[in-house]
């Protein structure tokens, strides 16, 4: 059980909270440390719209664009050093990743394992290759065990994600204490939000699915107790890209994560944008249970990864998931699959930028902005990937260079090129950034969008996603409307008011243009 009552919700977040997701080198300039360049971009372009920057893993690494960590307490010198992190903290709150399921084969811990040197010699999980592991849930189609030559001979070690990312043995208390120490170190270095990467796979028990095991939840509770005691303003965020019911289980009874991702949101919004119908999105949102007191959702459409489709399971028919995968391919994307227990493969994620994912006939920018409005109006805190903020297209060249499907969505911008692009008011990047900043600033000024504000989903038209938000103290109410179709749609509200986005008066009958967005308050 957790310690006492959660902190008052209003002390952790406000309507002005929004998270920018970026790599340390998402924006580059010759002769500059990338973290310093990121700070310049954020200071110039994003103040007053984003409160927090999620700097994706900025530690020395060997693969997976940072998620195969060599040293947890160092900044990758190619990005900068802790002074650059400190400088970013001056104007923005920060989110760090605690990549705790696995480490790089190039890490000191794993080298000690190979040589039989304590404590690293006991940090990893050896498995007899004859063991029946078919019940283990696999997020990838790669081998679960990887061979490694050690001083004691050839061993097979557990590798959930890749042969370069070797799983840690949390059944060894030394591993747990080491990661708890790293957690506290990150907080001491300025992290306000800690993202627990791949937490669902942390505990292994032969004969089980090895996902969401009770021991994982106990470890999250322990971390919650630790931060509540040592740094009560810290927010724990669990990263579990799984079906919704499994995802929200990490709230526990209000004694585990403070925040969980809405992983069903990105593919549902994409489905609405491509079909022109918001029915599945509306039905799902209407069925959402309120998070426990002191907890909230992180709402998003895109991240550094692809668009996960596992969270659609049980919400849309399997045929629709297959359809989305085919639509992504038509738009220049790729599809990553995972291996099932029977040896078959199913789509795991769509590898494509969200901007290109909603391309097609009609107004591309308007359709994209319609999708981006949804995380801003739903209960919780919005998070926006930097490549969505500037309408980045697919980077097929980078994907071909690396041989990794996820690279298509991991463009690194040259700062001068990006500035030139944003200086052109006709560019998609400039139009999207301006609209994003406007929506976020309007949101920040409206108490109805407080993460704890009540949410009521309305069924007004199959083509329209409609949600009513009410401030925690009842002092403000907004009805947010998003038309996902290429047609003009009229809907009727209980009362008129003012569209917060345009400043125009709205009657009870609201006419929404194709892909139109209205926030009536």
Secondary structure, DSSP 4 states (H G I P E B T S, - for coil): --SSSPPPGGGT--TT-EEEEE-TTSEE-TTS-HHHHHHHHHHHHTTTT-SEEEE---S-BSSGGGTSBS-TTS--TTT--HHHHHHHHTTSEEEEEE--SEEETTSHHHHHHHHT-TTGGGSB-B--TTS--TTS--SSSS-SEEEEEETTEEEEEE-SSBTTEEEB-TTSHHHHHHHHHHHHHHHHTTEEEEEETTGGG----TTS--SS-HHHHHHHHHHHHHHHHH-TT-EEEE---S-HHHHHGGGTTTTS-SEEE-HHHHHHHHHHHHHS--HHHHHHHHTPPPPPTT-EEEE-S--SS-EE-GGGBTTB-HHHHHHHHHHHHHTT-EEEEEE-TTS-EEEEEEES-HHHHT-SSS-HHHHHHHHHHHHHHSSSEEEEEHHHHTT----HHHHHHHT-GGGGG---EEHHHHHHHHH-TTSHHHHHHHHHHHHHHHHHT-GGGSTTSEEEEE-S-TTEEEEEEE-TTSS-EEEEEEE-SSS-EEEE-SS-EEBTTT--EE-SEEEEPTT-EEEE-
